[in-house]
Amino acid sequence: MSALTAQRLIAAVFLILGGWALFAPQSVIDLAVTPEYRDDGFLTRFAMACFGAQACIFGVMSLVVRYTSRGFLVFALILLPFFVFDWYFHSVVPVLNSVGMLDLVGNIAMFAFALYGWRRARAEEAAA
């Protein structure tokens, strides 16, 4: 697998999960948020859709730009706070249920793709 393939897989995670939040925000709320924190108000759906739109923007950008080894490494590093977010809002303040932890699964996958892409991009850059 090339660095570009790893980058496209990162984009796929953003587009799949972000697209879900953008096009079916109430579904995300109903399936991923615990009943105690679930809200059916317009602003909640709006905020979820905005979150999804931003994820889709990043997913599309990940399809059209070329990450360098530095880009992959920085992306892996900026994912680290999201692991704390997922842990905190699942274990400490139980906003996310087990379906909501798909966010964690996506973050783990993207982290692994970023590290793999970083290694492959370094090798590709050294060979050029």
Stockholm file with secondary structure:
# STOCKHOLM 1.0

chainA/1-128         MSALTAQRLIAAVFLILGGWALFAPQSVIDLAVTPEYRDDGFLTRFAMACFGAQACIFGVMSLVVRYTSRGFLVFALILLPFFVFDWYFHSVVPVLNSVGMLDLVGNIAMFAFALYGWRRARAEEAAA
#=GR chainA/1-128 SS CCHHHHHHHHHHHHHHHHHHHHHCHHHHHHHHBCGGGCCCSHHHHHHHHHHHHHHHHHHHHHHHSCCCHHHHHHHHHHHHHHHHHHHIIIIISCCBCTTTTHHHHHHHHHHHHHHHHHHHHHHHHHHC
#=GC SS_cons         CCHHHHHHHHHHHHHHHHHHHHHCHHHHHHHHBCGGGCCCSHHHHHHHHHHHHHHHHHHHHHHHSCCCHHHHHHHHHHHHHHHHHHHIIIIISCCBCTTTTHHHHHHHHHHHHHHHHHHHHHHHHHHC
//
